[in-house]
Amino acid sequence: MRPTPVEERPDHPERLNEAVRLRRGRRERWQREGERSIGQNLALIGALGWTIVTPILIGIFAGRWLDRTFGSGIFWTLGLLVAGLALGCSLAWKRMHRE
């Protein structure tokens, strides 16, 4: 096993400085803009839901078509459902960190 390089450790001063800088920026933005309204939060939740559900449904429908075409049971449906779930969660994660 290789030891973790010093600059990649969570307690390294450069990483700590970066975390503090990000936290200050978020706090300043919150103080300047205030909290989002309930309507904005509900809209964000709905958008995140559709961001996850849409790739899953596309995977299911594409998988069902491939399974019917090739007569492969649920092989493609299951595989594309999992791929759609992974893609949807990844997209939702990126969107949450962007907001």
PyMOL commands that set and color helices and strands:
alter all, ss='L'
color gray80, all
select helices_A, chain A and resi 6-8+13-33+38-70+75-98
alter helices_A, ss='H'
color red, helices_A
deselect
rebuild
show_as cartoon
